[in-house]
Amino acid sequence: MPNSRTPLDEIAQSRTDLGEAEISHLQLLLADWTLIADLAFADLILWLPTWNEAGFVAAAQIRPTTARTHIPEDLVGRFVPRGRHAELDRAFATSQITQGASAVGHEITQAIPVRCADRTIAIIGCYAEVTQSGRLENVYAACAIELLQMISEGNFPRQTDNDQGTGGRGGAPRVGDGLMLLNERGVIEFASPNARSAFRRLGLAIDIEGQVLAELAARLNRPGVPINDTLSLVARGSIQGTAEIEGLQSAATMRAIPLQDRKSIILIRDVSDLRRREQALVGKDAAIREIHHRVKNNLQTVASLLRIQGRRLDDASARLAIAEAGRRVATIAVVHDLLAHNPGEMVDFDEVASKVISLTMETAVPIKVNLTTQMQFGLLSSEQATPLALVIAEIVANAMEHGQEPDGSASIKIGASRTIEEVTVVVSDSGVGINLPLDTSGGLGLEIVQTLVNDELGGGIDFTHEVEQFTQGTRVTIRIPLKEGFALN
């Protein structure tokens, strides 16, 4: 499995005494701090106090998308001793926001303590440049100050059940996508140019400032689509959460972040193109499903025709050949049946193998079979599924035909396992055994198996005796290399 640990996890666990709950709180902060960096027009560095109180270590870093960066190099992992940055020391000691220098560069302009459960667990170093600003910049800065104050008091970030943070369908909106500021009555006090554009694409021609956002959302939502409670609460700024407005020609995602002064930040993003691409993908998946379904039906029809034709033949060998051909066609249909329900590049081959084995036992030599299976194929590429299904069907049919015991029954064991690099399939029986080495120019089934394994699957196949000293039983071992990108279940 890929390593899911982040640099924050590794640094916090190896160089600090923070607990799991405190690290989780910091992870929530990192999920939102692009928002803070953009509003503050500042580079942010998360400094963690080391376990021995010798200083601070940089555990995360973010650059703003609304301003140029002041720290182009990556500082994650860098240690600074106590006394190097007085702002960090004072903010950690007092648990109060500390103002620093206003110079550009590595000088901290503001140090913000991160509170969790009445304890300061980290310091946010803010690196910004004081510039001339207009109304948009002033609103952004005021929002940033409010959020930073909430962080220092332990009131932000907070996770709610319906807040998707930076996740969700296409990702949550960001400051650059569009920002609105609501007052305590849900009225839009400020709307950025991109927020205005998002509402124009939703079909609103009036100026949105001074309007009640919840009323606009209700008016713009597509007729027939009910206004759910989440959209209403988000549009009022009552909860921290994410909701979507679905208009006639476009769609937009809104995210609300309540502030402490009863105002709310509303981020909005036009997701019309994303929804159109999603609909196109849904249509493509439906077409792929239909193609596999029709191929499966056609193959089953061919298999049925072969069975009908076989019953009309008088020659026993001809009937057997036709029956085997029908079984092979039906085996391929099994794979397409599964792909019709689960289109994609990967196939749950455990399900395929089970169906193929059942089909083979129903259509091959009618004998009593004691079957034992222990299979862990996992997910395989669809390109490998069809030839491997045919290989398993041929090997099982061969075991039923040539692995009979003196009483006419057969005991067959089928096992499958996988590593990062390959899948191994073992089929063994308890019959009287075969002469080894096999003549590779033997029956059609063996020729098909060797061609599929060696040429199409790029693997290898070995035949041995189950009990070698008595030449009893037959064990067939097949090794198939996994295609790149499909090594994990």
Secondary structure, DSSP 8 states (H G I E B T S, - for coil): ------HHHHHHHHH----HHHHHHHHHHHHHHHHHHHHHTSEEEEEEE-TTSSEEEEEEEE--SSS--S--S--TT-EEETTS-HHHHHHHHH-S-EE----SSSS-SEEEEEEETTEEEEEEEEE-------HHHHHHHHHHHHHHHHHHTT--S---TT--TT-STT----GGG-EEEE-TTSBEEEE-HHHHHHHHHTT--S--TTSBHHHHHHHHS-TTS---HHHHHHHHT-SSEEEEEE-SS-EEEEEEEE-TTS-EEEEEEE-HHHHHHHHHHHHHHHHHHHHHHHHHHHHHHHHHHHHHHHHT---HHHHHHHHHHHHHHHHHHHHHHHHHHS-SSEEEHHHHHHHHHHHHHHHS----EEEEEEE---EEEHHHHHHHHHHHHHHHHHHHHH---TTS-EEEEEEEEE-SSEEEEEEEE-SS---SS--TT--HHHHHHHHIIIIIS--EEEEEEEEGGGTEEEEEEEEEE--TT-S--
